[in-house]
Amino acid sequence: MADNKSKRGGADRRQVSSSEGYEVNYFARKHEISRADAEGLIKRIGNDRARLNEAAEKLKKNG
């Protein structure tokens, strides 16, 4: 059965998909961290974008 095309937006934007390389690359570039650091954060924290953004900023300050 096809995806419901009326369900768009918000839900996917709140998460970073670790299985999508381009999302991990974007996240790493956005926060000026390495891809390995980005992958480590996703693995440790999960895929909640708000929590990841906060952790990436802390990592960058301490890095």
mmCIF file of the N, C-alpha and C atoms, coordinates in Angstrom:
data_MODEL
# 
_entry.id   MODEL 
# 
loop_
_atom_site.group_PDB 
_atom_site.id 
_atom_site.type_symbol 
_atom_site.label_atom_id 
_atom_site.label_alt_id 
_atom_site.label_comp_id 
_atom_site.label_asym_id 
_atom_site.label_entity_id 
_atom_site.label_seq_id 
_atom_site.pdbx_PDB_ins_code 
_atom_site.Cartn_x 
_atom_site.Cartn_y 
_atom_site.Cartn_z 
_atom_site.occupancy 
_atom_site.B_iso_or_equiv 
_atom_site.pdbx_formal_charge 
_atom_site.auth_seq_id 
_atom_site.auth_comp_id 
_atom_site.auth_asym_id 
_atom_site.auth_atom_id 
_atom_site.pdbx_PDB_model_num 
ATOM 1   N N  . MET A 1 1  ? 0.834  -1.170 0.000  1.00 0.00 ? 1  MET A N  1 
ATOM 2   C CA . MET A 1 1  ? 0.000  0.000  0.000  1.00 0.00 ? 1  MET A CA 1 
ATOM 3   C C  . MET A 1 1  ? 0.884  1.240  0.000  1.00 0.00 ? 1  MET A C  1 
ATOM 4   N N  . ALA A 1 2  ? 0.488  2.245  -0.733 1.00 0.00 ? 2  ALA A N  1 
ATOM 5   C CA . ALA A 1 2  ? 1.287  3.461  -0.879 1.00 0.00 ? 2  ALA A CA 1 
ATOM 6   C C  . ALA A 1 2  ? 1.261  4.296  0.400  1.00 0.00 ? 2  ALA A C  1 
ATOM 7   N N  . ASP A 1 3  ? 2.297  5.122  0.555  1.00 0.00 ? 3  ASP A N  1 
ATOM 8   C CA . ASP A 1 3  ? 2.336  6.051  1.681  1.00 0.00 ? 3  ASP A CA 1 
ATOM 9   C C  . ASP A 1 3  ? 1.176  7.021  1.598  1.00 0.00 ? 3  ASP A C  1 
ATOM 10  N N  . ASN A 1 4  ? 0.706  7.463  2.741  1.00 0.00 ? 4  ASN A N  1 
ATOM 11  C CA . ASN A 1 4  ? -0.352 8.460  2.795  1.00 0.00 ? 4  ASN A CA 1 
ATOM 12  C C  . ASN A 1 4  ? 0.283  9.826  2.524  1.00 0.00 ? 4  ASN A C  1 
ATOM 13  N N  . LYS A 1 5  ? 0.046  10.379 1.355  1.00 0.00 ? 5  LYS A N  1 
ATOM 14  C CA . LYS A 1 5  ? 0.683  11.634 0.944  1.00 0.00 ? 5  LYS A CA 1 
ATOM 15  C C  . LYS A 1 5  ? 0.166  12.846 1.708  1.00 0.00 ? 5  LYS A C  1 
ATOM 16  N N  . SER A 1 6  ? -0.938 12.703 2.438  1.00 0.00 ? 6  SER A N  1 
ATOM 17  C CA . SER A 1 6  ? -1.458 13.833 3.198  1.00 0.00 ? 6  SER A CA 1 
ATOM 18  C C  . SER A 1 6  ? -0.706 14.018 4.517  1.00 0.00 ? 6  SER A C  1 
ATOM 19  N N  . LYS A 1 7  ? 0.053  13.010 4.935  1.00 0.00 ? 7  LYS A N  1 
ATOM 20  C CA . LYS A 1 7  ? 0.830  13.103 6.174  1.00 0.00 ? 7  LYS A CA 1 
ATOM 21  C C  . LYS A 1 7  ? 2.236  13.564 5.834  1.00 0.00 ? 7  LYS A C  1 
ATOM 22  N N  . ARG A 1 8  ? 2.461  14.856 5.927  1.00 0.00 ? 8  ARG A N  1 
ATOM 23  C CA . ARG A 1 8  ? 3.759  15.435 5.593  1.00 0.00 ? 8  ARG A CA 1 
ATOM 24  C C  . ARG A 1 8  ? 4.250  16.317 6.724  1.00 0.00 ? 8  ARG A C  1 
ATOM 25  N N  . GLY A 1 9  ? 5.531  16.623 6.680  1.00 0.00 ? 9  GLY A N  1 
ATOM 26  C CA . GLY A 1 9  ? 6.070  17.667 7.525  1.00 0.00 ? 9  GLY A CA 1 
ATOM 27  C C  . GLY A 1 9  ? 6.577  17.236 8.876  1.00 0.00 ? 9  GLY A C  1 
ATOM 28  N N  . GLY A 1 10 ? 6.311  18.058 9.858  1.00 0.00 ? 10 GLY A N  1 
ATOM 29  C CA . GLY A 1 10 ? 6.801  18.061 11.211 1.00 0.00 ? 10 GLY A CA 1 
ATOM 30  C C  . GLY A 1 10 ? 7.497  16.856 11.785 1.00 0.00 ? 10 GLY A C  1 
ATOM 31  N N  . ALA A 1 11 ? 6.892  15.717 11.778 1.00 0.00 ? 11 ALA A N  1 
ATOM 32  C CA . ALA A 1 11 ? 7.455  14.561 12.477 1.00 0.00 ? 11 ALA A CA 1 
ATOM 33  C C  . ALA A 1 11 ? 8.878  14.248 12.031 1.00 0.00 ? 11 ALA A C  1 
ATOM 34  N N  . ASP A 1 12 ? 9.143  14.254 10.753 1.00 0.00 ? 12 ASP A N  1 
ATOM 35  C CA . ASP A 1 12 ? 10.479 13.928 10.269 1.00 0.00 ? 12 ASP A CA 1 
ATOM 36  C C  . ASP A 1 12 ? 11.493 15.016 10.584 1.00 0.00 ? 12 ASP A C  1 
ATOM 37  N N  . ARG A 1 13 ? 11.067 16.233 10.697 1.00 0.00 ? 13 ARG A N  1 
ATOM 38  C CA . ARG A 1 13 ? 11.991 17.337 10.958 1.00 0.00 ? 13 ARG A CA 1 
ATOM 39  C C  . ARG A 1 13 ? 12.469 17.359 12.401 1.00 0.00 ? 13 ARG A C  1 
ATOM 40  N N  . ARG A 1 14 ? 11.796 16.661 13.270 1.00 0.00 ? 14 ARG A N  1 
ATOM 41  C CA . ARG A 1 14 ? 12.197 16.638 14.679 1.00 0.00 ? 14 ARG A CA 1 
ATOM 42  C C  . ARG A 1 14 ? 13.256 15.585 14.941 1.00 0.00 ? 14 ARG A C  1 
ATOM 43  N N  . GLN A 1 15 ? 13.600 14.808 13.926 1.00 0.00 ? 15 GLN A N  1 
ATOM 44  C CA . GLN A 1 15 ? 14.548 13.718 14.124 1.00 0.00 ? 15 GLN A CA 1 
ATOM 45  C C  . GLN A 1 15 ? 15.646 13.753 13.073 1.00 0.00 ? 15 GLN A C  1 
ATOM 46  N N  . VAL A 1 16 ? 16.795 13.220 13.455 1.00 0.00 ? 16 VAL A N  1 
ATOM 47  C CA . VAL A 1 16 ? 17.915 13.046 12.534 1.00 0.00 ? 16 VAL A CA 1 
ATOM 48  C C  . VAL A 1 16 ? 18.013 11.555 12.263 1.00 0.00 ? 16 VAL A C  1 
ATOM 49  N N  . SER A 1 17 ? 17.938 11.187 11.014 1.00 0.00 ? 17 SER A N  1 
ATOM 50  C CA . SER A 1 17 ? 17.990 9.773  10.655 1.00 0.00 ? 17 SER A CA 1 
ATOM 51  C C  . SER A 1 17 ? 19.444 9.341  10.480 1.00 0.00 ? 17 SER A C  1 
ATOM 52  N N  . SER A 1 18 ? 19.895 8.480  11.358 1.00 0.00 ? 18 SER A N  1 
ATOM 53  C CA . SER A 1 18 ? 21.287 8.017  11.263 1.00 0.00 ? 18 SER A CA 1 
ATOM 54  C C  . SER A 1 18 ? 21.505 7.090  10.078 1.00 0.00 ? 18 SER A C  1 
ATOM 55  N N  . SER A 1 19 ? 20.429 6.573  9.523  1.00 0.00 ? 19 SER A N  1 
ATOM 56  C CA . SER A 1 19 ? 20.564 5.678  8.367  1.00 0.00 ? 19 SER A CA 1 
ATOM 57  C C  . SER A 1 19 ? 20.654 6.446  7.054  1.00 0.00 ? 19 SER A C  1 
ATOM 58  N N  . GLU A 1 20 ? 20.423 7.754  7.102  1.00 0.00 ? 20 GLU A N  1 
ATOM 59  C CA . GLU A 1 20 ? 20.523 8.595  5.911  1.00 0.00 ? 20 GLU A CA 1 
ATOM 60  C C  . GLU A 1 20 ? 21.807 9.416  5.991  1.00 0.00 ? 20 GLU A C  1 
ATOM 61  N N  . GLY A 1 21 ? 22.776 9.050  5.173  1.00 0.00 ? 21 GLY A N  1 
ATOM 62  C CA . GLY A 1 21 ? 24.078 9.706  5.210  1.00 0.00 ? 21 GLY A CA 1 
ATOM 63  C C  . GLY A 1 21 ? 24.017 11.204 5.038  1.00 0.00 ? 21 GLY A C  1 
ATOM 64  N N  . TYR A 1 22 ? 23.128 11.666 4.156  1.00 0.00 ? 22 TYR A N  1 
ATOM 65  C CA . TYR A 1 22 ? 23.052 13.102 3.907  1.00 0.00 ? 22 TYR A CA 1 
ATOM 66  C C  . TYR A 1 22 ? 22.572 13.856 5.143  1.00 0.00 ? 22 TYR A C  1 
ATOM 67  N N  . GLU A 1 23 ? 21.734 13.238 5.972  1.00 0.00 ? 23 GLU A N  1 
ATOM 68  C CA . GLU A 1 23 ? 21.275 13.908 7.193  1.00 0.00 ? 23 GLU A CA 1 
ATOM 69  C C  . GLU A 1 23 ? 22.405 14.004 8.211  1.00 0.00 ? 23 GLU A C  1 
ATOM 70  N N  . VAL A 1 24 ? 23.192 12.949 8.326  1.00 0.00 ? 24 VAL A N  1 
ATOM 71  C CA . VAL A 1 24 ? 24.329 12.963 9.246  1.00 0.00 ? 24 VAL A CA 1 
ATOM 72  C C  . VAL A 1 24 ? 25.357 13.994 8.774  1.00 0.00 ? 24 VAL A C  1 
ATOM 73  N N  . ASN A 1 25 ? 25.623 14.026 7.472  1.00 0.00 ? 25 ASN A N  1 
ATOM 74  C CA . ASN A 1 25 ? 26.561 15.004 6.920  1.00 0.00 ? 25 ASN A CA 1 
ATOM 75  C C  . ASN A 1 25 ? 26.086 16.427 7.165  1.00 0.00 ? 25 ASN A C  1 
ATOM 76  N N  . TYR A 1 26 ? 24.799 16.680 6.927  1.00 0.00 ? 26 TYR A N  1 
ATOM 77  C CA . TYR A 1 26 ? 24.240 18.015 7.150  1.00 0.00 ? 26 TYR A CA 1 
ATOM 78  C C  . TYR A 1 26 ? 24.390 18.418 8.617  1.00 0.00 ? 26 TYR A C  1 
ATOM 79  N N  . PHE A 1 27 ? 24.035 17.512 9.514  1.00 0.00 ? 27 PHE A N  1 
ATOM 80  C CA . PHE A 1 27 ? 24.121 17.793 10.945 1.00 0.00 ? 27 PHE A CA 1 
ATOM 81  C C  . PHE A 1 27 ? 25.559 18.121 11.336 1.00 0.00 ? 27 PHE A C  1 
ATOM 82  N N  . ALA A 1 28 ? 26.508 17.341 10.844 1.00 0.00 ? 28 ALA A N  1 
ATOM 83  C CA . ALA A 1 28 ? 27.921 17.568 11.162 1.00 0.00 ? 28 ALA A CA 1 
ATOM 84  C C  . ALA A 1 28 ? 28.390 18.917 10.621 1.00 0.00 ? 28 ALA A C  1 
ATOM 85  N N  . ARG A 1 29 ? 28.049 19.231 9.374  1.00 0.00 ? 29 ARG A N  1 
ATOM 86  C CA . ARG A 1 29 ? 28.443 20.514 8.791  1.00 0.00 ? 29 ARG A CA 1 
ATOM 87  C C  . ARG A 1 29 ? 27.812 21.683 9.539  1.00 0.00 ? 29 ARG A C  1 
ATOM 88  N N  . LYS A 1 30 ? 26.544 21.557 9.874  1.00 0.00 ? 30 LYS A N  1 
ATOM 89  C CA . LYS A 1 30 ? 25.815 22.620 10.566 1.00 0.00 ? 30 LYS A CA 1 
ATOM 90  C C  . LYS A 1 30 ? 26.509 22.997 11.871 1.00 0.00 ? 30 LYS A C  1 
ATOM 91  N N  . HIS A 1 31 ? 27.001 21.998 12.586 1.00 0.00 ? 31 HIS A N  1 
ATOM 92  C CA . HIS A 1 31 ? 27.611 22.239 13.892 1.00 0.00 ? 31 HIS A CA 1 
ATOM 93  C C  . HIS A 1 31 ? 29.134 22.268 13.848 1.00 0.00 ? 31 HIS A C  1 
ATOM 94  N N  . GLU A 1 32 ? 29.691 22.156 12.652 1.00 0.00 ? 32 GLU A N  1 
ATOM 95  C CA . GLU A 1 32 ? 31.144 22.176 12.463 1.00 0.00 ? 32 GLU A CA 1 
ATOM 96  C C  . GLU A 1 32 ? 31.843 21.133 13.327 1.00 0.00 ? 32 GLU A C  1 
ATOM 97  N N  . ILE A 1 33 ? 31.297 19.913 13.281 1.00 0.00 ? 33 ILE A N  1 
ATOM 98  C CA . ILE A 1 33 ? 31.896 18.772 13.958 1.00 0.00 ? 33 ILE A CA 1 
ATOM 99  C C  . ILE A 1 33 ? 32.157 17.696 12.914 1.00 0.00 ? 33 ILE A C  1 
ATOM 100 N N  . SER A 1 34 ? 32.950 16.702 13.263 1.00 0.00 ? 34 SER A N  1 
ATOM 101 C CA . SER A 1 34 ? 33.235 15.628 12.309 1.00 0.00 ? 34 SER A CA 1 
ATOM 102 C C  . SER A 1 34 ? 32.025 14.713 12.163 1.00 0.00 ? 34 SER A C  1 
ATOM 103 N N  . ARG A 1 35 ? 31.996 13.994 11.062 1.00 0.00 ? 35 ARG A N  1 
ATOM 104 C CA . ARG A 1 35 ? 30.914 13.039 10.847 1.00 0.00 ? 35 ARG A CA 1 
ATOM 105 C C  . ARG A 1 35 ? 30.941 11.967 11.943 1.00 0.00 ? 35 ARG A C  1 
ATOM 106 N N  . ALA A 1 36 ? 32.142 11.552 12.344 1.00 0.00 ? 36 ALA A N  1 
ATOM 107 C CA . ALA A 1 36 ? 32.268 10.544 13.400 1.00 0.00 ? 36 ALA A CA 1 
ATOM 108 C C  . ALA A 1 36 ? 31.684 11.062 14.715 1.00 0.00 ? 36 ALA A C  1 
ATOM 109 N N  . ASP A 1 37 ? 31.940 12.332 15.026 1.00 0.00 ? 37 ASP A N  1 
ATOM 110 C CA . ASP A 1 37 ? 31.361 12.919 16.238 1.00 0.00 ? 37 ASP A CA 1 
ATOM 111 C C  . ASP A 1 37 ? 29.838 12.962 16.136 1.00 0.00 ? 37 ASP A C  1 
ATOM 112 N N  . ALA A 1 38 ? 29.332 13.333 14.964 1.00 0.00 ? 38 ALA A N  1 
ATOM 113 C CA . ALA A 1 38 ? 27.881 13.384 14.755 1.00 0.00 ? 38 ALA A CA 1 
ATOM 114 C C  . ALA A 1 38 ? 27.260 12.003 14.927 1.00 0.00 ? 38 ALA A C  1 
ATOM 115 N N  . GLU A 1 39 ? 27.887 10.997 14.343 1.00 0.00 ? 39 GLU A N  1 
ATOM 116 C CA . GLU A 1 39 ? 27.377 9.628  14.474 1.00 0.00 ? 39 GLU A CA 1 
ATOM 117 C C  . GLU A 1 39 ? 27.410 9.173  15.925 1.00 0.00 ? 39 GLU A C  1 
ATOM 118 N N  . GLY A 1 40 ? 28.468 9.544  16.645 1.00 0.00 ? 40 GLY A N  1 
ATOM 119 C CA . GLY A 1 40 ? 28.584 9.187  18.054 1.00 0.00 ? 40 GLY A CA 1 
ATOM 120 C C  . GLY A 1 40 ? 27.487 9.821  18.886 1.00 0.00 ? 40 GLY A C  1 
ATOM 121 N N  . LEU A 1 41 ? 27.188 11.088 18.612 1.00 0.00 ? 41 LEU A N  1 
ATOM 122 C CA . LEU A 1 41 ? 26.108 11.761 19.333 1.00 0.00 ? 41 LEU A CA 1 
ATOM 123 C C  . LEU A 1 41 ? 24.773 11.087 19.060 1.00 0.00 ? 41 LEU A C  1 
ATOM 124 N N  . ILE A 1 42 ? 24.515 10.760 17.810 1.00 0.00 ? 42 ILE A N  1 
ATOM 125 C CA . ILE A 1 42 ? 23.249 10.120 17.451 1.00 0.00 ? 42 ILE A CA 1 
ATOM 126 C C  . ILE A 1 42 ? 23.133 8.769  18.148 1.00 0.00 ? 42 ILE A C  1 
ATOM 127 N N  . LYS A 1 43 ? 24.226 8.036  18.173 1.00 0.00 ? 43 LYS A N  1 
ATOM 128 C CA . LYS A 1 43 ? 24.204 6.722  18.820 1.00 0.00 ? 43 LYS A CA 1 
ATOM 129 C C  . LYS A 1 43 ? 23.979 6.851  20.330 1.00 0.00 ? 43 LYS A C  1 
ATOM 130 N N  . ARG A 1 44 ? 24.603 7.847  20.937 1.00 0.00 ? 44 ARG A N  1 
ATOM 131 C CA . ARG A 1 44 ? 24.528 8.022  22.389 1.00 0.00 ? 44 ARG A CA 1 
ATOM 132 C C  . ARG A 1 44 ? 23.214 8.660  22.842 1.00 0.00 ? 44 ARG A C  1 
ATOM 133 N N  . ILE A 1 45 ? 22.743 9.657  22.095 1.00 0.00 ? 45 ILE A N  1 
ATOM 134 C CA . ILE A 1 45 ? 21.596 10.448 22.529 1.00 0.00 ? 45 ILE A CA 1 
ATOM 135 C C  . ILE A 1 45 ? 20.286 9.996  21.889 1.00 0.00 ? 45 ILE A C  1 
ATOM 136 N N  . GLY A 1 46 ? 20.373 9.480  20.685 1.00 0.00 ? 46 GLY A N  1 
ATOM 137 C CA . GLY A 1 46 ? 19.159 9.137  19.945 1.00 0.00 ? 46 GLY A CA 1 
ATOM 138 C C  . GLY A 1 46 ? 18.998 10.101 18.782 1.00 0.00 ? 46 GLY A C  1 
ATOM 139 N N  . ASN A 1 47 ? 17.809 10.153 18.216 1.00 0.00 ? 47 ASN A N  1 
ATOM 140 C CA . ASN A 1 47 ? 17.645 10.946 17.007 1.00 0.00 ? 47 ASN A CA 1 
ATOM 141 C C  . ASN A 1 47 ? 16.812 12.215 17.203 1.00 0.00 ? 47 ASN A C  1 
ATOM 142 N N  . ASP A 1 48 ? 16.585 12.629 18.437 1.00 0.00 ? 48 ASP A N  1 
ATOM 143 C CA . ASP A 1 48 ? 15.841 13.859 18.710 1.00 0.00 ? 48 ASP A CA 1 
ATOM 144 C C  . ASP A 1 48 ? 16.709 15.059 18.345 1.00 0.00 ? 48 ASP A C  1 
ATOM 145 N N  . ARG A 1 49 ? 16.261 15.816 17.348 1.00 0.00 ? 49 ARG A N  1 
ATOM 146 C CA . ARG A 1 49 ? 17.067 16.910 16.810 1.00 0.00 ? 49 ARG A CA 1 
ATOM 147 C C  . ARG A 1 49 ? 17.389 17.984 17.855 1.00 0.00 ? 49 ARG A C  1 
ATOM 148 N N  . ALA A 1 50 ? 16.445 18.337 18.694 1.00 0.00 ? 50 ALA A N  1 
ATOM 149 C CA . ALA A 1 50 ? 16.674 19.385 19.698 1.00 0.00 ? 50 ALA A CA 1 
ATOM 150 C C  . ALA A 1 50 ? 17.769 18.964 20.681 1.00 0.00 ? 50 ALA A C  1 
ATOM 151 N N  . ARG A 1 51 ? 17.686 17.736 21.152 1.00 0.00 ? 51 ARG A N  1 
ATOM 152 C CA . ARG A 1 51 ? 18.705 17.241 22.097 1.00 0.00 ? 51 ARG A CA 1 
ATOM 153 C C  . ARG A 1 51 ? 20.064 17.120 21.414 1.00 0.00 ? 51 ARG A C  1 
ATOM 154 N N  . LEU A 1 52 ? 20.075 16.706 20.157 1.00 0.00 ? 52 LEU A N  1 
ATOM 155 C CA . LEU A 1 52 ? 21.331 16.585 19.415 1.00 0.00 ? 52 LEU A CA 1 
ATOM 156 C C  . LEU A 1 52 ? 21.963 17.956 19.177 1.00 0.00 ? 52 LEU A C  1 
ATOM 157 N N  . ASN A 1 53 ? 21.147 18.945 18.820 1.00 0.00 ? 53 ASN A N  1 
ATOM 158 C CA . ASN A 1 53 ? 21.669 20.295 18.614 1.00 0.00 ? 53 ASN A CA 1 
ATOM 159 C C  . ASN A 1 53 ? 22.339 20.808 19.886 1.00 0.00 ? 53 ASN A C  1 
ATOM 160 N N  . GLU A 1 54 ? 21.693 20.596 21.012 1.00 0.00 ? 54 GLU A N  1 
ATOM 161 C CA . GLU A 1 54 ? 22.245 21.030 22.296 1.00 0.00 ? 54 GLU A CA 1 
ATOM 162 C C  . GLU A 1 54 ? 23.555 20.319 22.595 1.00 0.00 ? 54 GLU A C  1 
ATOM 163 N N  . ALA A 1 55 ? 23.597 19.025 22.390 1.00 0.00 ? 55 ALA A N  1 
ATOM 164 C CA . ALA A 1 55 ? 24.814 18.254 22.658 1.00 0.00 ? 55 ALA A CA 1 
ATOM 165 C C  . ALA A 1 55 ? 25.935 18.637 21.717 1.00 0.00 ? 55 ALA A C  1 
ATOM 166 N N  . ALA A 1 56 ? 25.614 18.907 20.464 1.00 0.00 ? 56 ALA A N  1 
ATOM 167 C CA . ALA A 1 56 ? 26.632 19.299 19.488 1.00 0.00 ? 56 ALA A CA 1 
ATOM 168 C C  . ALA A 1 56 ? 27.239 20.643 19.861 1.00 0.00 ? 56 ALA A C  1 
ATOM 169 N N  . GLU A 1 57 ? 26.434 21.572 20.340 1.00 0.00 ? 57 GLU A N  1 
ATOM 170 C CA . GLU A 1 57 ? 26.959 22.878 20.762 1.00 0.00 ? 57 GLU A CA 1 
ATOM 171 C C  . GLU A 1 57 ? 27.905 22.714 21.955 1.00 0.00 ? 57 GLU A C  1 
ATOM 172 N N  . LYS A 1 58 ? 27.535 21.852 22.895 1.00 0.00 ? 58 LYS A N  1 
ATOM 173 C CA . LYS A 1 58 ? 28.413 21.601 24.041 1.00 0.00 ? 58 LYS A CA 1 
ATOM 174 C C  . LYS A 1 58 ? 29.725 20.951 23.593 1.00 0.00 ? 58 LYS A C  1 
ATOM 175 N N  . LEU A 1 59 ? 29.611 20.009 22.664 1.00 0.00 ? 59 LEU A N  1 
ATOM 176 C CA . LEU A 1 59 ? 30.796 19.321 22.145 1.00 0.00 ? 59 LEU A CA 1 
ATOM 177 C C  . LEU A 1 59 ? 31.722 20.324 21.453 1.00 0.00 ? 59 LEU A C  1 
ATOM 178 N N  . LYS A 1 60 ? 31.141 21.214 20.685 1.00 0.00 ? 60 LYS A N  1 
ATOM 179 C CA . LYS A 1 60 ? 31.938 22.207 19.960 1.00 0.00 ? 60 LYS A CA 1 
ATOM 180 C C  . LYS A 1 60 ? 32.654 23.151 20.927 1.00 0.00 ? 60 LYS A C  1 
ATOM 181 N N  . LYS A 1 61 ? 31.979 23.545 22.018 1.00 0.00 ? 61 LYS A N  1 
ATOM 182 C CA . LYS A 1 61 ? 32.588 24.438 22.995 1.00 0.00 ? 61 LYS A CA 1 
ATOM 183 C C  . LYS A 1 61 ? 33.728 23.749 23.735 1.00 0.00 ? 61 LYS A C  1 
ATOM 184 N N  . ASN A 1 62 ? 33.538 22.454 24.029 1.00 0.00 ? 62 ASN A N  1 
ATOM 185 C CA . ASN A 1 62 ? 34.551 21.712 24.779 1.00 0.00 ? 62 ASN A CA 1 
ATOM 186 C C  . ASN A 1 62 ? 35.618 21.102 23.886 1.00 0.00 ? 62 ASN A C  1 
ATOM 187 N N  . GLY A 1 63 ? 35.315 21.024 22.587 1.00 0.00 ? 63 GLY A N  1 
ATOM 188 C CA . GLY A 1 63 ? 36.155 20.334 21.631 1.00 0.00 ? 63 GLY A CA 1 
ATOM 189 C C  . GLY A 1 63 ? 37.449 20.937 21.380 1.00 0.00 ? 63 GLY A C  1 
# 
